[in-house]
Amino acid sequence: MNKTHQLEQDQWTRRIKKGGDRMSIDMESTLPIYIQIAEEIESMILEGRLKEGEQAPSMNQLADFYKLNPATARKGLMILA
């Protein structure tokens, strides 16, 4: 992991742990994780938790934080593209 990616990951992790951007991903849900990711990011935008011009979490940030396969995180992000 390069320094830039590590810094971005650390910043995102701190924001999540503070609770301001907490995403609720339920690993036991029947709703696929990639759909939950898309819905949570959409909710963050609509509720103003993700401000205009602010970057959404990256595929790697989501995969690292939630211990997901990057392909699952990418699939969720692609829904929003």
HELIX and SHEET records of a PDB file:
HELIX    1   1 LYS A    3  LYS A   18  1                                  16    
HELIX    2   2 ILE A   33  LEU A   46  1                                  14    
HELIX    3   3 MET A   59  TYR A   66  1                                   8    
HELIX    4   4 PRO A   70  LEU A   80  1                                  11    
END                                                                             
